Amino acid sequence: MTEAKRQGSVRLLGSCGVFAAAAFALGDGLGIALTPGYSAWSDAISELVERGAAGKRVVDPLLLLYHALVIPFSIGLRRAIHPGAILPVGPVLLGLAGLAGVILTLFFPCDPGCVPFVSLRGTLHIFIAIPMGISILIAIWLIGGAMRASPSWHGLAGYSRATAIAGAGLAAVTIAMAETDRVGLFKRLLTWSYLQWYVVTGLAVARGRMTGRGPDG
């Protein structure tokens, strides 16, 4: 592969981060519109695709696309930021989170109201979703560390670390608010805390910020 083709493929992979965020936004918006009585303020995101949800047939493919696009996005990050590493931990964790999301959407919808311990599949939805979110935040933190060692990426290092810290704080608040009528709001704030990073970092890769580092920090 020529250098021009390699850079073109990396840019395309990076843009998947932007498309992933767009797919989520579209799925969330349509789900809210199609689900009678649903409140983005007080209802969990997963309730849009729970068993029997009114908009499930529309929202499921969009959330599946969202999770699936995270996988090529993680590959683009590896090639742009860790060009000398085979399996850098940050991008690998991000890719695994995308894969977990695909499995979650295809096979483990939550039970109505996302109440735990109603069915095995519904309970597994919760037990997969929590470590998936944690993996994303750890991945962003580690990728931020790798950015610090690269002149090309150094400007986004602090921002990436700040994103991970803010996400961790929002995760703690979301857990604390899990049984309140504000859970939908905080889950969306948590989700968008890392989706905005997908957009910013994805655009940076798509615009050709190619020089990274070798070690797998």
N, C-alpha and C positions, 0 to 999 in steps of 0.2 A: 504494500500500500504506500502510495506517495505521501509526502508530508501534507500536501494540500488536502488530499482525501482524508487523512487521519484527523486533521484539524476540523474538517467539515463534519466528520462523524461525531467528534467530541462536542462540537457546537450543537448538533442535533440532539444528542443525549442530554446535554445540559438544559436545553429548552423543555425537556420533559418535566422538569420541576415546575415551570410556569404552567404547562398544560395540566399537570396534576392538581394544582391549586384551583385552576379554572373549572376542572371537572367536579371537584368537591363543591365549589361555590354554586355551580349550576344544580347539582344533585340536591344540595341542602335547600336552595331556594325553591325548586320545584316540589320537593317533598313537603315543605311547609305549606305551599299553596294547595297541594293535592290532599292533604290530611286534615279532615274536619276536626275542629277542636284542638288542634295541635298548637302549642305555644313555644316559640323559639326561646322564650325567656325561662320557662319552667320545665320543659320536657327535654329529655336527653336526645342527642343526635341519633343514637341507635334506634330510638323508637320510630324513626321514619322508615326503617326497614325491618321492624319486628315482625314476627309471624302474624299474618293477616292485615298488615298495614295497608291503607288505602292506596298509597302511591308506590308501593314496593316494586312493582314491575317497571316503573320509570326510574326510580332512584337507585335500585340495585345495580343496573349496568353502569351508571355514572360513578357510583362509589367504587365499583369493581375497577373501572378505568382509572380512577384516582389512585387507588392502591397499586395497580399494575404499573402505572407510569413512574412510580417512585423507584422501581427496580432499575430501569435504564438510566434514570437520573443519578442513582448512586454509582452506576458504572461510569457515567460522564464525570462525576466528581473524582472518582479514583484516577481516571486518566488525566484530568486537568490539574489536580492538586497533589496526587501521589504517583507520578508517572513511573517511578522506579520500583514501586511496591507491588507485590503479587496480591496480597490480601490485607490491605490496610484496615484496621479495626473499625474506624468511623464509617466509611462507605459500606463495609460489609454489614454492620449493624443496621444501617439505614435500608439497605436492600432486603435484609431479613424482615425488617418491619413491614416493608411493602408486600413481601410474600405472605407474611402473617395476615395482613389485611385482606389479601385476595382469598385466602383460605377462610377467614372469618366471614367474609361476605357471601361466599359460595355455599358454605356448609354449616355455619353456626349463627343463625339469626337469634336475636334475643327474644325472650318470651314477652307477651304483652306487658307494657309498662317497664320492661327490662328488669323485672323482679327476679332476684337470684333464687336458685334451688327449686325452681318449678319443674324444669326438665334438664336433662344432661346437656343437650345442645345449647340451651339458653344460658346455663351456668358456665359452660366452656367459653361462650361469647365473652363473658366478663373476664374470665381468667386468661384469655388470650389478649383482650384489648388493653388491659392494664400494663403488662410487660411490653407490649408493642409501643405504647406511648412513651414509656421509660426509655426504651431502646432508641427512639428517635432523638430524645433530648441528650442522651449520652453520645450518640453519633454526632450531633451538632457540636457538642463540647469538644470532642476529639478532633473533628475536622477543623474547628477553630484553632486548636493547638498546632495542627499541621500548617495552617495558614500563616502562623507567626514566623515560621522558618523560611517563608518564600517572599522575596521582594514583590512579586506580582500579586500575591494574595494577602500580604501583611495588613493592608487597609481594612480588610473584612474580618480579621481575626478577633479583634475586640468585640465587634458587632455580633459575631457568631457566638462567642462566649456569653455575651450579655443576653442573647436570645435563649440560650440554654438555661441560664440562671432564671430569667423571667418565666420561662416555661415551667421550671421546677417549682417556682413560687405559685404559679397559677394551678399547677397540679395539686399542690398541698391545699390550696383554697377550695378547689373543686371537690376533693375528697371530703373536706370539712362541710361543704354545702350539699353533699350528695342527697340528703333527705329533705332539702328545702325546696321552695318554689323558685329558686334562682339557679338551679343546677344546669339548665339549658344554656343560660347566659355564660356561666363560667366554663362550661365544656367548649363552647364556641370560642371564647377568648383563648383558652388553652390551645385548641386546634389551630387557630389563626396565628398564635404566637410562633408556631413553627412553619405554617404554610407561607407566611410572608418571607421567611428565610428561604424557602424553596424558590420563591419568585425572584428575590434579590440575587441569590447565588446562581440560580439557573440562568438569569439574564447575563450575569458576569461571564459564565462559561459560554453561553450562546454568542456573546459579543467578541469572543476570542481571547479571553484571559487564560492563556494556555500553560505558562511556565509554572510548574509546581515544584515538588521536592521528592526525594527518593525514599527516605525512611517512612515507616508505617505508623507515624504518630497519630 
